[in-house]
Amino acid sequence: MAGFFYKSEQATIPLRFVFLTMHFVMALTIWFDRAFLADRLVANQDLYNGAESLLNYMGIACIACFAIEFVSIFIGGTLFKRGQMLFSIVFHAVGFALAIAFHQGSWNIDSYIAITTICIFFPAAVEVLSTASSIFFDYTRFY
């Protein structure tokens, strides 16, 4: 019966990695389908070029933010901060669901900007700040 209870990290670390990876795959899908999405979202050619360019730059920024989060997971600065883990799991799960809804539905481009800002850029910024504070403030007392 002693093996029944687990530490919270045994569940949150795999969950965080799974939701982060699922959200990353969905962001890559949107980035690779940007021509199709831009064609579906706008009516004329001038708006098409702007929408495709915006989706391209947003996709590149998303990939950079996901790279930051994957690196910070493997650095381990926030792996044992339960609030940070829950924050990341919730935002990436919601972002994954909203990205699927954006890809399948006919939402406008402004909704994708809002989804990306809230569910990708914001967690990446919090991750960078939290990792930096862990590295610079938590570990300096040992030296």
C-alpha positions as CSV (number, residue, x, y, z in Angstrom):
1,M,0.0,0.0,0.0
2,A,3.0,2.3,0.4
3,G,3.5,2.4,-3.3
4,F,0.0,3.8,-4.0
5,F,0.9,7.4,-3.1
6,Y,3.2,9.2,-5.5
7,K,4.9,12.5,-5.4
8,S,3.2,15.2,-7.4
9,E,6.3,15.5,-9.6
10,Q,5.8,11.9,-10.8
11,A,2.6,13.1,-12.5
12,T,3.2,16.7,-13.4
13,I,6.6,16.3,-15.1
14,P,5.2,13.8,-17.7
15,L,2.0,15.8,-18.1
16,R,3.8,19.0,-18.7
17,F,6.0,17.4,-21.3
18,V,3.1,15.8,-23.0
19,F,1.0,18.9,-23.2
20,L,3.9,21.0,-24.2
21,T,4.7,18.6,-27.0
22,M,1.1,18.3,-28.1
23,H,0.8,22.1,-28.2
24,F,4.1,22.3,-30.1
25,V,2.9,19.8,-32.7
26,M,-0.3,21.8,-33.2
27,A,1.7,25.1,-33.6
28,L,3.9,23.4,-36.2
29,T,0.7,22.2,-38.0
30,I,-0.6,25.7,-38.2
31,W,2.8,27.0,-39.3
32,F,3.1,24.4,-42.1
33,D,-0.6,25.0,-43.2
34,R,-0.3,28.7,-43.2
35,A,-1.0,29.0,-46.9
36,F,-4.2,27.0,-46.6
37,L,-5.2,28.9,-43.5
38,A,-4.5,32.3,-45.0
39,D,-6.5,31.3,-48.1
40,R,-9.4,30.3,-46.0
41,L,-9.3,33.3,-43.7
42,V,-9.1,36.2,-46.2
43,A,-10.9,37.1,-49.4
44,N,-8.4,39.0,-51.6
45,Q,-4.7,38.6,-52.6
46,D,-3.4,41.6,-50.7
47,L,-4.9,40.4,-47.4
48,Y,-3.7,36.9,-48.2
49,N,0.0,37.9,-48.4
50,G,-0.3,39.8,-45.1
51,A,-2.1,36.9,-43.4
52,E,0.4,34.4,-44.7
53,S,3.3,36.6,-43.6
54,L,1.8,37.1,-40.2
55,L,1.2,33.3,-39.7
56,N,4.8,32.7,-40.8
57,Y,6.3,35.1,-38.3
58,M,4.0,34.0,-35.5
59,G,5.0,30.4,-36.3
60,I,8.7,31.2,-36.1
61,A,8.2,33.0,-32.8
62,C,6.2,30.1,-31.5
63,I,9.0,27.7,-32.3
64,A,11.5,29.9,-30.5
65,C,9.2,30.1,-27.4
66,F,8.8,26.3,-27.4
67,A,12.5,25.9,-27.8
68,I,13.0,28.1,-24.7
69,E,10.5,26.0,-22.7
70,F,11.9,22.7,-23.8
71,V,15.4,23.9,-22.8
72,S,14.2,25.1,-19.4
73,I,12.5,21.8,-18.8
74,F,15.8,20.0,-19.3
75,I,17.7,22.5,-17.3
76,G,15.4,21.7,-14.4
77,G,15.0,25.2,-13.0
78,T,11.2,24.9,-12.6
79,L,10.6,21.2,-12.4
80,F,9.9,21.1,-8.7
81,K,7.8,24.3,-8.5
82,R,4.3,22.9,-8.4
83,G,2.6,26.2,-9.2
84,Q,4.8,26.8,-12.2
85,M,4.1,23.2,-13.4
86,L,0.4,23.6,-13.0
87,F,0.5,27.0,-14.8
88,S,2.3,25.5,-17.7
89,I,0.1,22.4,-18.0
90,V,-3.1,24.4,-17.9
91,F,-1.9,27.0,-20.4
92,H,-0.6,24.5,-22.9
93,A,-3.6,22.3,-22.6
94,V,-5.9,25.2,-23.2
95,G,-3.6,26.5,-26.0
96,F,-3.7,23.1,-27.7
97,A,-7.5,22.9,-27.6
98,L,-7.8,26.5,-28.9
99,A,-5.2,25.9,-31.6
100,I,-7.2,22.8,-32.8
101,A,-10.4,24.9,-32.8
102,F,-8.6,27.7,-34.8
103,H,-7.3,25.2,-37.3
104,Q,-10.6,23.5,-37.8
105,G,-12.9,26.4,-37.5
106,S,-13.1,29.7,-39.5
107,W,-11.9,32.1,-36.8
108,N,-10.2,35.3,-37.8
109,I,-6.5,36.0,-37.6
110,D,-6.8,38.2,-34.6
111,S,-8.0,35.2,-32.6
112,Y,-4.8,33.3,-33.4
113,I,-2.8,36.3,-32.3
114,A,-4.7,36.3,-29.0
115,I,-4.3,32.5,-28.6
116,T,-0.6,32.7,-29.3
117,T,0.0,35.6,-27.0
118,I,-1.8,34.1,-24.1
119,C,-1.0,30.4,-24.4
120,I,2.5,30.5,-25.9
121,F,4.3,33.8,-25.3
122,F,3.1,34.4,-21.8
123,P,4.1,30.9,-20.4
124,A,7.5,31.2,-22.1
125,A,8.1,34.6,-20.5
126,V,7.0,33.2,-17.1
127,E,9.3,30.2,-17.6
128,V,12.3,32.4,-18.5
129,L,11.7,34.7,-15.5
130,S,11.2,31.7,-13.2
131,T,14.3,29.9,-14.4
132,A,16.4,33.0,-14.2
133,S,15.2,33.6,-10.7
134,S,16.0,30.0,-9.8
135,I,19.4,30.2,-11.2
136,F,20.5,33.6,-10.0
137,F,18.7,33.8,-6.6
138,D,18.3,30.3,-5.4
139,Y,21.7,28.8,-6.3
140,T,23.8,31.8,-5.4
141,R,23.5,31.2,-1.7
142,F,25.5,27.9,-2.1
143,Y,28.6,29.7,-3.3
